[in-house]
């Protein structure tokens, strides 16, 4: 029988059946998508909750239907402070009839863990009256983790570059220092807090005719005049124990075997706690001055 010859009651039945079928198909479609979807009525109570929402939030349909989704999942901010219901963008879609798009928010799961989400809430209208809101959301945990990892890697690369730049500047500074130290016509040396030598300029080894390694390994004691060694050692130990500047005149044996008078001076470098971290010293030839004073 043609449709236009149906009775009004038959037409109403066909329409009702079609609407029921459409509702069933709509639910199937919404349950098939990966994004979470829930419908709220004008009081913010849940009237639909799709399977993706169940999977992501952990609540069953029985647990959410007729309940406030704000109280169940949107009750606190990410920092743990309470989220007032009147400030909820989702519910403002009902009260203000506006569509909301929110990125980087938090929904709380049934277990109480925070789920990072992006969501959209769209008011549902009958004429001019808002009767509810449909909310779609997606889990952005992996996206946030990727962004955090990218940021961490970027920061690590920047830190490595900064550290390498600092090391390069230090190398340049040390190279400049050593060049300057070698150019100065005095013997320059440095020592650890315990007094052990850790650096001498080439000029030192050349003057005494000894390998640098031997001088650093307490070989300097062999080139101090035996008569001067006790007082030299005593003053050095006093400076090491007190941190006061070191100064002494003594005779040192050169590569030709002759002893000549030198003036040794050293000052300590301290850290913020007042501990000695390094000694910087020089030996200056004063043979002619000693002869003039004699």
C-alpha positions in Angstrom: 0.0 0.0 0.0 1.4 3.4 -0.9 2.6 5.6 2.0 0.3 8.5 1.2 -2.8 6.2 1.6 -1.8 5.2 5.2 -4.0 6.2 8.1 -2.6 8.9 10.5 -2.2 6.2 13.2 -0.1 4.0 10.8 2.0 7.0 9.9 2.7 7.8 13.6 3.7 4.2 14.2 6.1 4.2 11.2 7.6 7.5 12.5 8.0 6.2 16.0 9.6 3.0 14.7 12.0 5.1 12.6 12.9 7.3 15.5 13.5 4.3 17.8 15.7 2.8 15.1 17.5 6.1 14.6 18.1 6.3 18.4 19.5 2.8 18.4 21.7 3.5 15.4 22.9 6.7 17.1 23.9 4.9 20.2 25.8 2.3 18.2 27.6 4.9 16.3 28.6 6.8 19.5 29.7 3.6 21.1 31.9 2.8 18.1 34.0 6.0 18.1 37.2 6.3 20.1 36.4 9.6 21.8 34.4 9.7 25.0 30.9 11.1 24.7 28.3 11.8 27.4 25.0 13.7 27.4 23.8 15.8 30.3 20.3 17.2 30.9 19.7 20.8 31.9 20.6 20.0 35.5 23.9 18.5 34.6 22.8 14.9 35.1 24.1 12.1 32.9 21.6 10.7 30.4 24.1 8.9 28.1 27.6 7.6 28.5 29.4 5.9 25.6 31.7 2.9 25.8 34.9 5.0 25.2 33.9 7.1 28.2 33.4 4.0 30.3 36.9 2.7 29.2 38.7 6.0 29.9 37.0 7.0 33.1 36.3 3.6 34.6 32.6 4.3 35.6 29.9 2.0 34.4 26.6 3.3 32.9 24.8 2.3 36.1 27.2 4.4 38.1 26.8 7.6 36.1 23.3 7.7 34.7 21.3 10.3 36.6 24.4 11.5 38.4 26.3 14.8 38.2 29.4 14.3 36.0 30.9 17.4 37.5 30.8 15.7 41.0 32.0 12.5 39.6 34.8 13.6 37.3 35.4 17.3 37.3 35.3 18.2 40.9 38.9 19.5 41.3 41.4 21.5 39.3 44.8 19.9 38.3 46.5 21.5 41.3 44.1 19.7 43.7 42.0 22.7 44.6 38.1 22.4 44.5 36.5 23.2 41.1 33.2 25.1 41.9 30.3 23.8 39.9 29.3 27.3 38.9 32.7 27.8 37.2 32.5 24.6 35.1 32.7 25.4 31.4 30.6 22.3 30.6 27.6 23.4 32.7 27.9 27.0 31.3 27.0 25.4 28.0 23.6 24.8 29.6 23.2 28.1 31.6 24.7 30.4 28.9 23.9 28.3 25.8 27.5 28.6 24.5 29.8 26.1 23.0 33.0 25.5 24.9 36.3 24.1 23.6 38.8 23.4 26.4 42.3 22.0 26.0 44.6 20.6 28.7 42.0 20.1 31.4 41.6 17.2 33.9 38.9 14.6 34.3 39.1 12.3 37.3 38.6 8.6 36.9 36.7 6.3 39.2 40.0 5.3 40.8 40.8 9.0 41.6 43.6 9.4 39.1 43.8 12.5 36.9 43.2 12.0 33.2 44.4 14.8 31.0 41.8 15.6 28.4 40.7 18.0 25.7 36.9 18.4 25.4 34.1 20.2 23.7 30.7 20.8 25.2 27.8 21.8 22.9 24.4 22.9 24.1 21.3 20.9 22.9 18.3 23.1 22.2 14.6 22.7 21.6 13.7 26.0 20.0 15.4 28.6 22.1 15.4 26.5 25.2 18.6 24.6 26.2 17.6 21.1 27.4 21.1 19.7 27.9 24.6 19.4 26.6 26.7 16.9 24.7 30.3 16.5 25.7 33.0 14.9 23.6 36.5 14.4 25.1 39.8 12.6 24.3 42.7 11.3 26.4 45.8 13.4 25.7 48.1 11.6 28.1 50.3 10.3 25.4 50.3 13.7 23.7 51.3 15.4 27.0 54.0 12.7 27.6 55.4 13.2 24.1 55.4 17.0 24.7 57.0 16.6 28.1 59.6 14.2 26.6 60.3 16.6 23.8 60.7 19.5 26.2 62.9 17.4 28.4 65.1 16.4 25.5 65.2 20.0 24.3 66.3 21.1 27.8 68.9 18.3 28.0 70.3 19.4 24.6 70.3 23.0 25.7 72.0 22.0 29.0 74.6 19.9 27.1 75.3 22.8 24.7 75.6 25.2 27.6 77.9 22.8 29.4 80.0 22.3 26.3 80.1 26.1 25.8 81.3 26.6 29.4 83.9 23.9 28.9 85.1 25.5 25.7 85.3 28.9 27.4 87.2 27.3 30.3 89.6 25.6 27.9 90.1 29.0 26.2 90.6 30.7 29.5 93.1 28.0 30.7 94.9 28.3 27.4 95.1 32.1 27.8 96.2 31.7 31.4 98.9 29.2 30.5 100.1 31.3 27.6 100.4 34.3 29.9 102.0 32.2 32.7 104.7 31.0 30.2 105.3 34.5 29.0 105.9 36.0 32.4 109.7 36.0 33.3 109.2 34.3 36.7 108.6 30.8 37.8 104.9 30.1 38.3 103.4 27.2 40.1 100.1 26.0 41.7 99.5 23.5 44.5 96.6 21.6 46.0 95.2 22.5 49.5 97.6 19.9 51.0 100.6 21.7 49.4 101.3 19.1 46.7 102.4 20.8 43.4 100.0 20.2 40.5 101.3 22.7 37.9 104.6 24.4 37.0 105.4 26.4 33.9 107.9 25.1 31.3 110.3 27.9 32.5 110.6 26.0 35.9 111.7 22.8 34.3 114.1 24.5 32.0 115.7 26.5 34.8 116.3 23.5 37.0 117.0 21.1 34.2 114.5 18.6 35.5 111.4 16.9 34.0 108.2 18.6 35.1 107.0 15.2 36.5 109.9 15.0 38.9 109.4 18.6 40.2 105.7 17.9 40.8 106.5 14.7 42.7 108.3 16.5 45.6 111.4 16.9 43.4 111.5 20.6 44.4 112.9 19.7 47.8 116.1 18.4 46.1 116.8 21.8 44.5 116.4 23.9 47.7 119.7 24.6 49.5 120.1 22.2 52.4 120.6 25.1 54.8 117.4 26.8 53.7 115.1 23.7 53.5 114.1 23.5 57.2 112.9 27.1 57.3 111.3 26.9 53.9 109.3 23.7 55.0 108.3 25.3 58.3 106.9 28.4 56.6 105.1 26.4 54.0 103.5 24.2 56.6 102.4 27.2 58.5 100.7 28.7 55.5 99.0 25.4 54.6 97.6 25.1 58.1 96.5 28.7 58.5 95.8 29.9 54.9 98.0 33.0 55.4 100.1 34.1 52.4 103.4 32.3 52.0 106.7 34.3 51.5 110.3 33.2 51.9 113.7 33.8 50.4 115.8 30.8 49.7 118.5 29.4 47.4 117.6 27.2 44.5 120.0 25.1 42.4 119.8 25.8 38.7 120.6 23.4 35.8 124.2 24.5 35.9 124.5 23.4 39.5 124.8 26.9 41.0 122.5 28.1 43.9 120.9 31.5 43.4 118.6 33.4 45.7 114.9 33.4 44.9 111.8 35.1 46.5 108.9 32.7 46.7 105.4 34.0 47.2 102.0 32.2 47.3 98.4 33.1 48.0 95.5 30.8 48.7 92.2 30.7 46.8 89.2 30.1 49.1 85.7 28.7 48.5 82.5 30.2 49.9 83.0 28.2 53.2 86.5 29.6 53.7 88.3 26.5 52.7 91.5 26.6 50.7 90.9 25.1 47.2 94.2 26.1 45.5 97.5 27.8 46.1 99.0 30.1 43.4 102.7 30.9 43.7 105.8 32.4 42.0 109.5 32.2 42.4 111.4 35.3 41.4 115.2 35.4 40.9 116.7 38.0 43.4 120.4 37.0 43.2 121.5 40.5 42.1 119.4 42.3 44.7 120.9 40.0 47.5 124.4 40.9 46.3 123.6 44.6 46.3 122.3 44.4 49.8 125.4 42.4 51.0 
